[in-house]
Amino acid sequence: MAGPTLVRLALAFALTVALQVPCAVRAQTLDTYRGRAPAVFIVAPDSHSPELAAQAQSLKAAVAGVLARDLVVIELDDLTDDQRQRFGVAQGAFQVILVGIDGTVLQRWDAPVAPATLFARIDAAGK
């Protein structure tokens, strides 16, 4: 049986790979992860957005903190107008949306946010 360290390393590897590949999730609602895990939605105008790249890189570098909080990271870079309206993000805008485990929006940022800031907000909300 694999020990906790081996399991964490496998999860860290899986997350690192996942952050390098565009997320296939597209039509999610903010309620998708209610009761399961906190989630961060990174909404970008397109897949070449420098803000998207910066946010993904900073979260990849902080993989231990992401795993410790069971944080689900979802990149959304090709939303329709209806989906943008559902998320409350204007066309062409970048936004980071942190959703707590209870499904409520904890905070929104209009620019990439430091992982430490995300983690502190999650910890304050009790995941």
C-alpha positions in Angstrom: 0.0 0.0 0.0 1.3 3.4 -1.0 2.2 5.8 1.9 0.7 9.3 2.2 3.9 10.8 0.8 3.7 8.7 -2.4 0.0 9.5 -2.8 0.7 13.3 -2.3 3.5 13.1 -4.9 1.2 11.4 -7.4 -1.5 14.0 -6.8 1.1 16.8 -7.2 2.2 15.3 -10.5 -1.4 14.9 -11.7 -2.1 18.6 -10.8 1.0 19.8 -12.5 0.1 18.0 -15.6 -3.5 19.2 -15.4 -2.4 22.8 -15.1 -0.3 22.5 -18.3 -3.2 21.3 -20.4 -6.2 23.5 -21.1 -9.1 22.4 -19.0 -11.9 20.6 -20.8 -14.5 22.0 -18.4 -16.5 24.6 -20.2 -20.2 24.9 -19.1 -19.8 24.7 -15.4 -21.9 26.7 -13.0 -20.6 28.0 -9.7 -22.7 25.3 -7.9 -20.8 22.4 -9.5 -18.4 21.9 -6.5 -20.8 22.8 -3.7 -20.1 20.6 -0.7 -17.1 19.0 -2.3 -14.2 21.4 -2.5 -13.3 25.1 -2.9 -12.8 26.0 -6.5 -11.1 28.8 -8.3 -12.4 29.7 -11.8 -9.9 31.5 -14.0 -11.9 33.3 -16.7 -9.8 34.7 -19.5 -10.7 36.3 -22.9 -8.7 33.6 -24.7 -6.2 30.8 -24.2 -3.3 33.2 -25.0 -4.1 35.7 -22.3 -1.0 36.7 -20.3 -3.1 37.0 -17.2 -4.2 33.3 -17.6 -0.6 32.2 -18.1 0.5 34.1 -15.0 -2.3 32.8 -12.8 -1.7 29.2 -14.0 2.0 29.4 -13.5 1.7 30.8 -10.0 -0.8 28.0 -9.0 1.5 25.4 -10.5 4.4 26.8 -8.4 2.2 26.5 -5.3 1.0 23.0 -5.9 1.5 21.9 -2.3 -0.9 24.6 -1.1 -3.4 23.8 -3.8 -3.4 20.1 -2.8 -3.5 20.9 0.9 -6.8 22.7 0.4 -8.3 20.3 -2.1 -8.6 23.4 -4.4 -10.2 22.7 -7.8 -8.7 24.9 -10.5 -10.7 25.5 -13.6 -9.6 27.5 -16.6 -12.3 29.0 -18.7 -11.0 30.7 -21.8 -13.7 30.3 -24.5 -17.0 31.1 -22.8 -20.0 32.1 -24.8 -21.8 35.4 -24.0 -24.4 33.5 -22.1 -21.8 31.7 -20.0 -20.0 34.9 -19.3 -23.3 36.4 -18.2 -23.9 33.4 -15.9 -20.4 33.9 -14.3 -20.8 37.7 -14.2 -17.7 38.4 -16.3 -17.8 40.9 -19.1 -16.8 40.0 -22.6 -13.0 40.3 -23.1 -12.4 40.6 -19.3 -10.1 38.5 -17.1 -11.3 37.4 -13.7 -10.4 35.0 -10.9 -13.4 33.8 -9.0 -12.9 31.9 -5.7 -15.9 29.8 -4.7 -16.1 28.3 -1.2 -17.0 24.7 -0.4 -20.5 25.9 0.3 -20.8 27.2 -3.2 -20.8 30.9 -2.4 -18.4 33.3 -4.2 -15.8 34.2 -1.6 -14.0 36.8 -3.7 -13.4 38.0 -7.2 -10.2 39.6 -8.6 -9.8 41.4 -12.0 -6.1 40.5 -12.2 -4.0 37.4 -11.3 -3.9 36.8 -7.6 -1.1 35.5 -5.5 -1.7 31.9 -4.3 -1.0 33.0 -0.7 -3.9 35.5 -1.0 -6.2 32.7 -2.3 -5.1 30.3 0.4 -5.6 32.8 3.2 -9.1 33.5 1.9 -9.9 29.8 1.7 -8.5 29.2 5.2 -10.5 32.0 6.7 -13.6 30.5 5.2 -12.9 27.1 6.6 -12.3 25.6 3.1 
